[in-house]
């Protein structure tokens, strides 16, 4: 157990020793992956390989310039929304109506989880009340059952 | 021939109507007339397949004979198109693909009706439901999207097929996908029929088990072929773009996967009956939503056909299906009472329950993202696009928990599992997973470097955990049979699989999924470089050096092309020559990238000819895509596992048991007996 704990601590330490990459190029890649080329090719900005694309070149240059100018990723995305239209950014914002897109999936999962817990608790309560009600159980059969469960884990 | 096709379509609709009406009449009479009416309905249903086949063959004949008087043939073929693509024209456009849907549905219906002896009463009711679905599709094909429309003036040549579709995989990708979509109609029909008839027991599940698995397999193959096509043809370096139509194929796949797991709870423990019925209803409706997305043009996608009013037909059909299913469910819901309840959260049942929650959660997430542009347009008046960053952020955590459940689930027993048993069975996989996690960091993976590497690190660790769990299950079971029957451990594992093909086939599928996600995890370590390459210029990407040796141009009947001949060196050593190409197809001047890919198990060198710069030098983009080959290997393993699960179990070999063997068997404590 001690060895296991040591190994875990070492693993966690190793993870945190490594630092995050905040260079401009990394930010361009990160923000660029949230923007779509607006020429109609349907590709992400940094992946657009549409020959002679009139939009992706200028957009990438504007992205690089904005990343140098602004320290906030959200400001860069806002600039693109303002200048290239709201549809240029393909990641919903984390405020206002667009927040709904982020909330709905975890909310549905939480609701489902809650329902499962409710149903399982309800089932358990029913089992307990059936046992309390004193349903006659053949002790021999019950002994066989528990032995079978023990031995086979069925 | 177009006239014959139109006639066949109308005749098929009449036959489907006949099957539906006489089928209903037959269920209301218990006498000899009822039996005769039932037989008429069955034969009419079978004949409808022959009639739709006639229409489909007529359209193919028109394509093969360049009959450009048919508008559909004019829009989707031309004289120089090779024969396989002329046949593929059947599913290349809106009208043709709807005819194809109707044809496959009639085909499934034909098989169902010919196998009516499995259970005459249940099959007769399922046949009526299938006929109802057939009536919808045949009505659409006859009156809203008829593929046999005639042009006033016959053109000399056709417009040609979209060049992106002129790729061998595109000849089989749509049929596979459609076989998957349409196939879910059969378990849906049986589930609804069993509910209408208040059928006792789990017979509908036993009848549809193989149907569902085969359908799921087709859908899996269809999705995988589509991904491979996107990778090989679109030239953006990836295989999954979270395009709305790609997403649409995932809806029924995810809910169908949930169904395949949860039916086991009904079979083994008589639980989750309401859930299973609704799961298959939802899966069927999701196939219709998928078809609606592709056909209506309500969402912009590289797959979507033109904007059309056909979407309204599908919305109304969805409403009818939902209302009818809800009505039948509320009328017959007392028939779906569970026979058992869950006893413990540490059980196989609960792992299936959480697996279902996560699969449906994932499905809902993708549904939200896909329909959010429409929702935002209704609410805000403009579309808010939702792309890969959203899906990656929301879907990956759900996927990781699912992977964890895939690793743990097989170790849990039905009803109840003791903590001691979980720890005992999980020790080896957990240690191996931990070693993998540490090993990955030692070999250069930086989980805190960026979020993509963190998720890849976790995914690779989970993949190892799943593989180890499965391996321990095979080895433990194999050892018991090795002791009993003699021979080798592999022989024991073979016999183990033959005796319970469904369980061990399922494990192979899980292993395939582990391999597949391992391939996906490689995405975090991809590299790419792009630059103009004049003659003898060099491009460095990772350990590869590309040298431009020549550029060539070509002019064929179908397209003009430019390509570069590149020598490829790895660590300074020559390994191969690649020739990425850019084609411009003649009928519509559309460019198409022919990617040059040097694929190895650790990585792909994926080279795209992007065009020419202002100096006339070819612009080359080179990607180093890590572990991609494992994605395709994973798919093959999934196919193999499903194939194994479809094989009937071998008969048990009965031999006298010695005391020593009994003692040996007692050492083996199966983790999840009875799956």
Boltz contact constraints between the chains, C-beta under 6 A:
constraints:
  - contact:
      token1: [A, 11]
      token2: [B, 438]
      max_distance: 6.0
  - contact:
      token1: [A, 14]
      token2: [B, 441]
      max_distance: 6.0
  - contact:
      token1: [A, 15]
      token2: [B, 447]
      max_distance: 6.0
  - contact:
      token1: [A, 15]
      token2: [B, 448]
      max_distance: 6.0
  - contact:
      token1: [A, 18]
      token2: [B, 446]
      max_distance: 6.0
  - contact:
      token1: [A, 18]
      token2: [B, 448]
      max_distance: 6.0
  - contact:
      token1: [A, 18]
      token2: [B, 449]
      max_distance: 6.0
  - contact:
      token1: [A, 21]
      token2: [B, 449]
      max_distance: 6.0
  - contact:
      token1: [A, 33]
      token2: [B, 389]
      max_distance: 6.0
  - contact:
      token1: [A, 34]
      token2: [B, 389]
      max_distance: 6.0
  - contact:
      token1: [A, 42]
      token2: [B, 302]
      max_distance: 6.0
  - contact:
      token1: [A, 43]
      token2: [B, 236]
      max_distance: 6.0
  - contact:
      token1: [A, 47]
      token2: [B, 236]
      max_distance: 6.0
  - contact:
      token1: [A, 49]
      token2: [B, 235]
      max_distance: 6.0
  - contact:
      token1: [A, 49]
      token2: [B, 236]
      max_distance: 6.0
  - contact:
      token1: [A, 49]
      token2: [B, 608]
      max_distance: 6.0
  - contact:
      token1: [A, 49]
      token2: [B, 610]
      max_distance: 6.0
  - contact:
      token1: [A, 51]
      token2: [B, 591]
      max_distance: 6.0
  - contact:
      token1: [A, 51]
      token2: [B, 611]
      max_distance: 6.0
  - contact:
      token1: [A, 86]
      token2: [B, 382]
      max_distance: 6.0
  - contact:
      token1: [A, 87]
      token2: [B, 383]
      max_distance: 6.0
  - contact:
      token1: [A, 87]
      token2: [B, 385]
      max_distance: 6.0
  - contact:
      token1: [A, 90]
      token2: [B, 385]
      max_distance: 6.0
  - contact:
      token1: [A, 90]
      token2: [B, 387]
      max_distance: 6.0
  - contact:
      token1: [A, 91]
      token2: [B, 389]
      max_distance: 6.0
  - contact:
      token1: [A, 91]
      token2: [B, 390]
      max_distance: 6.0
  - contact:
      token1: [A, 92]
      token2: [B, 384]
      max_distance: 6.0
  - contact:
      token1: [A, 97]
      token2: [B, 380]
      max_distance: 6.0
  - contact:
      token1: [A, 98]
      token2: [B, 384]
      max_distance: 6.0
  - contact:
      token1: [A, 101]
      token2: [B, 372]
      max_distance: 6.0
  - contact:
      token1: [A, 104]
      token2: [B, 368]
      max_distance: 6.0
  - contact:
      token1: [A, 105]
      token2: [B, 365]
      max_distance: 6.0
  - contact:
      token1: [A, 105]
      token2: [B, 368]
      max_distance: 6.0
  - contact:
      token1: [A, 105]
      token2: [B, 394]
      max_distance: 6.0
  - contact:
      token1: [A, 108]
      token2: [B, 364]
      max_distance: 6.0
  - contact:
      token1: [A, 109]
      token2: [B, 361]
      max_distance: 6.0
  - contact:
      token1: [A, 112]
      token2: [B, 357]
      max_distance: 6.0
  - contact:
      token1: [A, 116]
      token2: [B, 353]
      max_distance: 6.0
  - contact:
      token1: [A, 120]
      token2: [B, 342]
      max_distance: 6.0
  - contact:
      token1: [A, 123]
      token2: [B, 341]
      max_distance: 6.0
  - contact:
      token1: [A, 123]
      token2: [B, 342]
      max_distance: 6.0
  - contact:
      token1: [A, 152]
      token2: [B, 673]
      max_distance: 6.0
  - contact:
      token1: [A, 153]
      token2: [B, 413]
      max_distance: 6.0
  - contact:
      token1: [A, 154]
      token2: [B, 414]
      max_distance: 6.0
  - contact:
      token1: [A, 154]
      token2: [B, 673]
      max_distance: 6.0
